[in-house]
């Protein structure tokens, strides 16, 4: 899968690209990892771009790596209070590892550039803003020779995915290390389960089911004096231009796991979704059901729902020619069965090893690769996982069957001019007279 959209490659090639931490540096690349700290100081400096809860968590993981000294030296966000809250918590926990002076606390839409500029080559940028901003932030970090941890999701539309892919290619040329926040790939229990499936534990995989079924996504009413743009960013999970929809930003882990298990990315999708009970004035569908098709004709079914009083499940179910498996994000102890009837009597394997913290492992692996100058680039896999979610959203919102090829080639940008936004800018969507936002309408909404 060396080229975007080339989804009909062999299973062997897919697995090699998916599990070998792809992105081998090209001959003659700059050996950044070792040379920058050759003077004797092996401290890796970190800047945090996006200081919400997930960003602070990722920064804590970076500071908790054990291969050598790490310091947080700069922070950036569009909201001052988020910087202060995260800074206070991180300082209390990590003490002298946090050296973020007032001069290195940056607020605004261009704050990410100023924070990244505080680093040296070989240092690490943690990108944890809403997904809409990921492509431009990744591009800037790579252009300036920084290693990157980027939280999921990685883009909200096809043009954004293509930008991420291109940045990943540039990172490989520069021998930069890029890690993506699909932490389930680094969860020991899941890794063990997927190995067993790939080794034929349930025969050939014929159907995968990705589920995320739980209570409603929250919504914060607009505060008096808050701009419309600020309000939407504060509720980024509720606006498609910011998070790419529930099926992308919330199901991405288990969509990715199913494709990992299958050893392929889908070639097309069709599906449905809508708002049946949700009454919040946002853009969210409260349910999705999407059928993906792989090149060999097998299927991946994705179900997402966030409603009260309904059946709940968070995980993946995989059917093979000789049995089945239950695994994925949300499943602490993956299991394999000799039948599609998943009873205790039919169980043939259950993970019994150590759990591990996948959030920490993904940072440990990145920082080890930087310090030892090992090839490490997860960009392509992360971009394709995001594209899988985007493809599902396109199919459900339009009501059409859409191919991966056409979806990835789409020129539809959800937030035109985003790279030049300021807090006084108008957002891409506005509320109507009743305070409600435009909702996708299957059969009418154009997605290509």
ZICOR-V396443 format. One record per run of one state. SS is the DSSP state (alpha for helix, beta for strand, coil for the rest). FROM is the first residue (numbers start at 1). TO is the last residue. If there is no record, write none. Layout:
ss	from	to
SS	FROM	TO
SS	FROM	TO
This chain:
ss	from	to
coil	1	10
alpha	11	19
coil	20	31
alpha	32	35
coil	36	43
beta	44	49
coil	50	52
alpha	53	63
coil	64	69
beta	70	77
coil	78	79
alpha	80	97
beta	98	98
coil	99	101
alpha	102	104
beta	105	107
coil	108	110
alpha	111	116
coil	117	123
beta	124	127
coil	128	130
alpha	131	143
coil	144	146
beta	147	150
coil	151	157
alpha	158	173
coil	174	177
beta	178	180
coil	181	182
alpha	183	186
coil	187	187
alpha	188	198
coil	199	204
beta	205	214
coil	215	227
alpha	228	234
coil	235	235
alpha	236	238
coil	239	239
alpha	240	243
coil	244	245
alpha	246	249
coil	250	251
alpha	252	262
coil	263	267
beta	268	274
coil	275	286
beta	287	293
coil	294	298
beta	299	306
coil	307	312
beta	313	320
coil	321	323
beta	324	327
coil	328	334
beta	335	337
coil	338	343
alpha	344	346
beta	347	350
coil	351	357
alpha	358	372
coil	373	376
beta	377	377
coil	378	378
alpha	379	398
coil	399	401
beta	402	403
alpha	404	409
coil	410	417
alpha	418	420
coil	421	448
